[in-house]
Amino acid sequence: MEDSKLIKTTSNRNIMTRLGLTTLLGLSIASWNQTVLAASVTDTVSAAEAKTIPASEDQILHTDLIMLALKADFFNRRCRGISVNKDFNKVNRLFITKYSLTANNYIKTYINPDVRAEKQLQELEFKKELNKIGGCAKAREQGWRKQITDLFNELYRQAEQSTWYPEE
C-alpha cells in the first residue's frame, strides 16, 4: 500500500556526528546519512526491498532528538532510578506547541507506525549497548550522562530554531 509506509531513519545511529563525537552509548558513528528507508508496513523490510527516499536535514534532526530523548530516559530509568520520561516529555511539549503534533504521532508518521514496538526496540538496543560496556557503573565512568545531556540540549535548541514543519 502506497499510503502506509514504514519510515525508518538511518540517522538514529548517527546522533553524535553533529557534535563531532565518535561514540555515544557504545554506538559506532558512520558518516552522516540523509536518507530514510521506506517499505510497505505489511511487508518485512529487507535491504533489497527497501527504497531510499531523501529526508530533509531538519526532519533527521527531529528524529534524532526523539531517539536521543528515549535513550536519555532509558539511561535515567536504568542507571539513576528516575522513572519519569523527562526528556521525551520535553520533546513532546515542544512538538505540541510548535507543530500541534505529539512526539508519539511523529514516531508513528515518520519513524514506525507501531510506536510501542519502536520504543521497545530502542530500549532493547540501549540495554544491549549498556551491557556490552559493563553496565551502569562503566557508563558513569565514561560520562554517558553528560554526553547525553549535552547533545540533547544542543539538538533541542536546534529543533526550537528549526523552520521545518511536518507534512502529511
C-alpha positions as CSV (number, residue, x, y, z in Angstrom):
1,M,0.0,0.0,0.0
2,E,1.4,3.3,-1.1
3,D,-0.1,5.4,1.7
4,S,1.1,3.2,4.6
5,K,4.9,3.4,4.7
6,L,7.3,2.4,7.3
7,I,9.8,5.2,7.5
8,K,13.0,4.4,9.4
9,T,15.8,6.8,9.6
10,T,19.3,5.7,9.2
11,S,20.4,8.6,11.3
12,N,19.4,7.3,14.7
13,R,22.8,5.7,14.9
14,N,24.4,8.9,13.7
15,I,23.3,11.3,16.5
16,M,26.8,12.1,17.7
17,T,28.1,13.3,14.4
18,R,26.5,16.7,15.0
19,L,29.0,17.4,17.8
20,G,31.9,15.6,16.3
21,L,32.0,12.8,18.9
22,T,32.7,9.3,17.8
23,T,30.5,7.2,20.2
24,L,27.6,7.5,22.5
25,L,26.1,4.6,24.3
26,G,28.6,2.3,22.5
27,L,27.3,3.0,19.1
28,S,29.8,3.4,16.3
29,I,29.1,6.5,14.2
30,A,29.1,6.2,10.5
31,S,29.2,9.1,8.1
32,W,26.2,11.4,8.1
33,N,23.5,9.9,6.0
34,Q,20.4,11.9,5.0
35,T,18.3,9.1,3.7
36,V,15.4,7.1,5.0
37,L,14.3,3.6,4.2
38,A,10.7,3.2,3.1
39,A,8.8,0.0,2.6
40,S,5.2,-1.3,2.9
41,V,4.2,-1.8,6.5
42,T,2.7,-5.2,5.7
43,D,6.0,-6.5,4.2
44,T,9.2,-7.3,6.0
45,V,11.8,-4.7,5.3
46,S,14.9,-6.1,3.7
47,A,17.8,-4.3,2.1
48,A,16.7,-5.5,-1.3
49,E,13.1,-4.4,-0.9
50,A,13.8,-1.0,0.8
51,K,14.0,2.1,-1.4
52,T,15.8,5.2,-0.4
53,I,14.0,8.5,-0.3
54,P,15.6,11.8,0.7
55,A,14.8,13.3,4.1
56,S,15.4,16.9,5.0
57,E,18.2,17.6,7.4
58,D,15.6,19.2,9.7
59,Q,13.4,16.0,9.7
60,I,16.5,14.0,10.6
61,L,17.3,16.5,13.4
62,H,13.8,16.0,14.8
63,T,14.1,12.2,14.6
64,D,17.5,12.3,16.2
65,L,16.0,14.4,19.0
66,I,13.3,11.9,19.7
67,M,15.6,9.0,19.7
68,L,18.1,10.7,22.0
69,A,15.3,11.7,24.4
70,L,14.3,8.0,24.5
71,K,17.9,6.9,25.2
72,A,18.3,9.6,27.9
73,D,15.1,8.4,29.6
74,F,16.2,4.8,29.3
75,F,19.5,5.7,31.0
76,N,17.8,7.6,33.7
77,R,15.4,4.7,34.4
78,R,18.0,2.0,34.3
79,C,21.0,3.7,35.9
80,R,19.6,6.5,38.0
81,G,16.3,5.1,39.2
82,I,14.3,8.0,37.7
83,S,11.1,6.7,36.2
84,V,9.8,9.9,34.7
85,N,10.3,10.3,31.0
86,K,11.5,13.9,31.4
87,D,13.3,14.3,28.1
88,F,10.7,12.6,26.0
89,N,8.0,14.7,27.7
90,K,10.1,17.9,27.0
91,V,10.3,17.0,23.3
92,N,6.5,16.2,23.4
93,R,5.8,19.7,24.7
94,L,7.9,21.2,22.0
95,F,6.2,19.2,19.2
96,I,2.7,20.0,20.6
97,T,3.3,23.7,20.9
98,K,5.3,24.1,17.6
99,Y,3.6,21.6,15.3
100,S,0.3,20.5,17.1
101,L,1.7,17.0,16.8
102,T,2.7,14.7,19.7
103,A,6.0,13.0,19.8
104,N,4.3,9.7,19.6
105,N,2.4,10.8,16.5
106,Y,5.7,11.9,15.0
107,I,7.2,8.5,15.6
108,K,4.0,6.9,14.1
109,T,4.2,9.1,11.0
110,Y,7.9,9.4,10.3
111,I,9.7,6.5,12.0
112,N,7.5,3.5,12.6
113,P,3.7,3.1,12.6
114,D,4.0,0.8,15.7
115,V,5.1,3.3,18.3
116,R,5.2,0.8,21.1
117,A,7.3,-1.6,19.1
118,E,9.8,1.2,18.1
119,K,10.2,2.2,21.8
120,Q,10.8,-1.4,22.8
121,L,13.3,-1.8,20.0
122,Q,15.2,1.3,21.1
123,E,15.2,0.2,24.7
124,L,16.5,-3.2,23.8
125,E,19.3,-1.7,21.7
126,F,20.1,0.6,24.6
127,K,20.3,-2.3,27.1
128,K,22.5,-4.3,24.7
129,E,25.0,-1.4,24.5
130,L,24.9,-0.8,28.2
131,N,25.6,-4.5,28.9
132,K,28.3,-4.5,26.3
133,I,30.3,-1.9,28.1
134,G,29.8,-3.4,31.5
135,G,26.7,-1.8,33.0
136,C,25.7,1.5,34.7
137,A,29.0,1.9,36.6
138,K,31.0,1.8,33.4
139,A,28.6,4.2,31.7
140,R,29.0,6.7,34.5
141,E,32.8,6.3,34.3
142,Q,32.6,7.1,30.5
143,G,30.4,10.1,31.1
144,W,27.3,8.9,29.3
145,R,25.0,11.2,31.3
146,K,26.9,14.3,30.5
147,Q,27.3,13.3,26.8
148,I,23.6,12.6,26.5
149,T,22.5,15.8,28.3
150,D,24.9,18.0,26.3
151,L,23.8,16.5,23.0
152,F,20.1,16.5,23.9
153,N,20.3,20.2,24.9
154,E,22.0,21.0,21.6
155,L,19.5,19.1,19.4
156,Y,16.6,20.6,21.4
157,R,17.9,24.1,20.8
158,Q,18.3,23.4,17.1
159,A,14.8,21.9,16.9
160,E,13.4,25.0,18.6
161,Q,15.0,27.2,16.0
162,S,14.2,25.0,13.0
163,T,11.8,26.3,10.3
164,W,10.8,22.7,9.3
165,Y,7.2,21.8,9.5
166,P,5.8,18.2,9.3
167,E,4.0,17.5,6.1
168,E,1.4,14.8,5.7
